Amino acid sequence: MIRSIIIDDEKNNIENLQGLLNKHCPEVHVIGFGLNADEGVAIIQQLQPDLVFLDIQMPGKNGFQLLESLSNYNFEIILVTAFDQYGIQAIKFSAIDYLLKPVRVDELKAAVNKVEKRVRNARQNLELQNLLQLLKHQEHKSDHRLALPTAKETRFVNPQDIIRCESSNAYTSFYLTDGQKIMVSKPIYEYEELLSDFGFIRCHQSHLVNKKYVKSWVKEDGGSLLLIDNSNIPVSRSKKEEVLKGLNTLK
């Protein structure tokens, strides 16, 4: 059983989520709930749950402030929000699971399934710690680390250590400056938005490149980018103008 608590300022939301869990996720046992951030902190410290369902928007302290007040993160978390723009960029950057209200059963089951696999190995929640660091130091982008969940672990990588990303169906491979390759089971479009503020350019349907590592613009065969690792990345016709503009290169 996954021992969980629900923290939400509206009782009907707690009851609705608990009902969905009882019906569709019998492996989750709700052992308590809190109606605000202070109650949430107290119940987390008292009951030491495996999983916390946490509402982000609450009067007074919000869900992020609740997390910042804790010293240990030896639990999994699923954030719940009615506002898809509220901190979602940082949440995605840290590979944290979240649900939008009203909660959909398929998304709830998928999030719980991922948690169930991680709960078996009790550990500090590094993804959650990374999220809080992002929220605390949003202006210091050079210190941000992107969470890349692989089949065996979650790797935390500074975006400036990524040369390029390449997609293959629903998978994305990250090629790093030290020669490593990391593959994650997420499509490349999810990372296009996350990495846009770090100098990455989508030059092709299957490629995302860090313009910091572009050696030259190759004009032959419609145009391509030669990177520092000597990879030659195609530029699609529809992306050519955007890529040249991003590189400050004249046609």
Secondary structure in CASP SS format (residue, H / E / C, confidence):
PFRMAT SS
TARGET T0000
AUTHOR 0000-0000-0000
METHOD secondary structure of the structure
MODEL  1
M C 1.00
I E 1.00
R E 1.00
S E 1.00
I E 1.00
I E 1.00
I E 1.00
D C 1.00
D C 1.00
E C 1.00
K H 1.00
N H 1.00
N H 1.00
I H 1.00
E H 1.00
N H 1.00
L H 1.00
Q H 1.00
G H 1.00
L H 1.00
L H 1.00
N H 1.00
K H 1.00
H H 1.00
C C 1.00
P C 1.00
E C 1.00
V E 1.00
H E 1.00
V E 1.00
I E 1.00
G E 1.00
F E 1.00
G E 1.00
L C 1.00
N C 1.00
A H 1.00
D H 1.00
E H 1.00
G H 1.00
V H 1.00
A H 1.00
I H 1.00
I H 1.00
Q H 1.00
Q H 1.00
L H 1.00
Q C 1.00
P C 1.00
D C 1.00
L E 1.00
V E 1.00
F E 1.00
L E 1.00
D E 1.00
I C 1.00
Q C 1.00
M C 1.00
P C 1.00
G C 1.00
K C 1.00
N C 1.00
G H 1.00
F H 1.00
Q H 1.00
L H 1.00
L H 1.00
E H 1.00
S C 1.00
L C 1.00
S C 1.00
N C 1.00
Y C 1.00
N C 1.00
F C 1.00
E E 1.00
I E 1.00
I E 1.00
L E 1.00
V E 1.00
T E 1.00
A C 1.00
F C 1.00
D C 1.00
Q C 1.00
Y C 1.00
G C 1.00
I H 1.00
Q H 1.00
A H 1.00
I H 1.00
K H 1.00
F H 1.00
S C 1.00
A C 1.00
I C 1.00
D E 1.00
Y E 1.00
L E 1.00
L E 1.00
K C 1.00
P C 1.00
V C 1.00
R C 1.00
V H 1.00
D H 1.00
E H 1.00
L H 1.00
K H 1.00
A H 1.00
A H 1.00
V H 1.00
N H 1.00
K H 1.00
V H 1.00
E H 1.00
K H 1.00
R H 1.00
V H 1.00
R C 1.00
N C 1.00
A C 1.00
R C 1.00
Q C 1.00
N C 1.00
L H 1.00
E H 1.00
L H 1.00
Q H 1.00
N H 1.00
L H 1.00
L H 1.00
Q H 1.00
L H 1.00
L H 1.00
K H 1.00
H C 1.00
Q C 1.00
E C 1.00
H C 1.00
K H 1.00
S H 1.00
D H 1.00
H C 1.00
R C 1.00
L E 1.00
A E 1.00
L E 1.00
P E 1.00
T C 1.00
A C 1.00
K C 1.00
E C 1.00
T E 1.00
R E 1.00
F E 1.00
V E 1.00
N C 1.00
P H 1.00
Q H 1.00
D H 1.00
I E 1.00
I E 1.00
R E 1.00
C E 1.00
E E 1.00
S E 1.00
S E 1.00
N C 1.00
A C 1.00
Y E 1.00
T E 1.00
S E 1.00
F E 1.00
Y E 1.00
L E 1.00
T C 1.00
D C 1.00
G C 1.00
Q C 1.00
K E 1.00
I E 1.00
M E 1.00
V E 1.00
S C 1.00
K C 1.00
P C 1.00
I C 1.00
Y H 1.00
E H 1.00
Y H 1.00
E H 1.00
E H 1.00
L H 1.00
L H 1.00
S H 1.00
D H 1.00
F H 1.00
G C 1.00
F E 1.00
I E 1.00
R E 1.00
C E 1.00
H E 1.00
Q C 1.00
S C 1.00
H E 1.00
L E 1.00
V E 1.00
N E 1.00
K H 1.00
K H 1.00
Y H 1.00
V E 1.00
K E 1.00
S E 1.00
W E 1.00
V E 1.00
K C 1.00
E H 1.00
D H 1.00
G H 1.00
G C 1.00
S E 1.00
L E 1.00
L E 1.00
L E 1.00
I C 1.00
D C 1.00
N C 1.00
S C 1.00
N E 1.00
I E 1.00
P E 1.00
V C 1.00
S C 1.00
R H 1.00
S H 1.00
K H 1.00
K H 1.00
E H 1.00
E H 1.00
V H 1.00
L H 1.00
K H 1.00
G H 1.00
L C 1.00
N C 1.00
T C 1.00
L C 1.00
K C 1.00
END
